[in-house]
Amino acid sequence: MADGNVPANFSVRLLFGFVAGFLATLIFHQPALTLLWAAGVAPFGPFPMAATQPFGVPAVFSLAFWGGVWGILFALIDGGFPRGGGYWIMAFLFGAILPSLVALLVVLPLKGGPMGGGWHPPLLLTAFLINGAWGIGTGLILKALTSWFSGSRDATT
């Protein structure tokens, strides 16, 4: 780490990952859920405002927070994604698979629900598609933030 900017750039990358994941939840994940709900596919509705425990935060903002946490992981590994169209396929698959598996196999049982949400096809399809949309959104926002940051640094040097 001879470059003195590496730690700062790494921290900024993690921050951008969080911001990208948080925003992608609100801008991509929940609108995708809205479409699936309107089509009669999704077993639950979008933008849930019920208070979560223990802080009473509306559920949609809790989802966005966890989207930000997943965004940090996304930002750590997306450099290994292929370039071009392959990047977007990997972004979709990252979102569709990893957060969905954790939600279905860890979070739901911890909240008293059945493992895998009972393996109901509409729930599985909904999780796969909305989290895949989140992955694409996270990639888009992360690339935009990274491009903006790189451009602003170039302009000041």
N, C-alpha and C positions, 0 to 999 in steps of 0.2 A: 504494500500500500504506500508506495512512494509518492503517489499523487495526493496532495493534501485535500483535494476536492472529493475524493472517493467516499469518505464517511458522510460528508454533507450530501452528496448526490445519492448515496444509498438511503439516507434518512428521508430525503425528498421523495425518492422512488416509493418507499413504504407509505409515506403520507399520501402520495398520489394514488397508490393502490387502494388505500382506505377510502379516500374521497370517491374514486371511480366506482368501487363496489357499493358504497352507500348510495350514490346517485343512480347507479344502474338499477338498484332495487326499485327506486321510485319512478324511473323513466322508462325502464324496459321490462322488468320482472312483473310489476303490478299491472301495467297496461296489457302485457301478454295474458295475465290472469283474467283481466277484464274481458278480453276477446273470448277466451275459453269459457268463462262464466256465461257470457251472452250467448254462446253457441250451445250451451247446455252440457258441456263436457266437464268442466271443473266442478268438483264436489263442494267447493267453498268459494266465497266471493272475494273480490279485491279490496284493497285499502282498509284492512280491519282496524277499527278504532278502539276496540275493547282494551281496557287497561291490563297490562301485564304485571306480574309479581316479580320482585317485591317493590318496585319503584312506581308502579302505576302509569308507566309510559304506554302510549297507544301502541298496539301490536305492530302496526306498519313501521313505526320508527324503531322498534326492537328488531324487526326484520332487516331494516336498512342498516342498523348498527352491525348485525351479524354479516350482512352483505359486505360491509366495509372490512370486517375481519377476514372474510374470504378473499376480498380484493387485495389484501396484503399478500396472501399466499399466491394469488394470481400474479401479482407484480414480481414476486420472487422467481417464478418459473416461466413466465411467458417469453423470456429471452431464448428459451430452448424450443419454442414453437417454430414450425417452418415459416418461411416468408410467403407472402402473397396469399392466395386463397386458402392455403393450408393453415395459415394463422387463424383464420376465422372458423374453420372446422374445429381446430383444437380449442379455441376459445369457447365454442358451443359445447363441445364434448366435456371440457373441464367443468363448466357450469352444470351441464345436464347430469353428469355422473357423480362428481365428488360431493357437492352440497346435497344432492338428492339422496345419496346413500347415507350420509350422516343424519339427515333429517328423518329418513325412514327407519334406519336401524339403530339410531342412538337417541335422537331428540324425542320422537314420538313415544317410544317405550318409557323414557324418563318422565314424560308428562302423563303416563298412565294409559297411553294408547297401545294398540296392538303393534307388534313387530311388523315393519313394512307397511303400516297402515292397513293391515288386513289383506294386503296384496290385491286390492281392488284396482282393475285396469284403469278406470278414469282417474283415480288418484295418482297412479304411477305415471300415466301419460302427462297429466298436469304438472307433476313435479319435474319430469324430464324436460318438458317444453318451456316452462317458465324459468327454470334455472338455466337452461340453454340460452334463452333470450338474455338472462342476466349476464352470462358469460360473454356474449357478443357485445352487450352494452358496456360491460367493464372494459373489454378490449378497446372499444371505440373511445371511451372517455379517457382511459389511461394513455392511449396514443395521442389524443388531443392535448392532454395536460403535459405530457412529456415533450411534445413538439413545441408547445407554448413556452415551457421552461427553457428548452434548448435555444429557442429563438430569442427569448429575453436575455439570456446570458450572452449570446453572440452580440446582441445589440449594445451591451454595456462594456464589452471588452475591446 
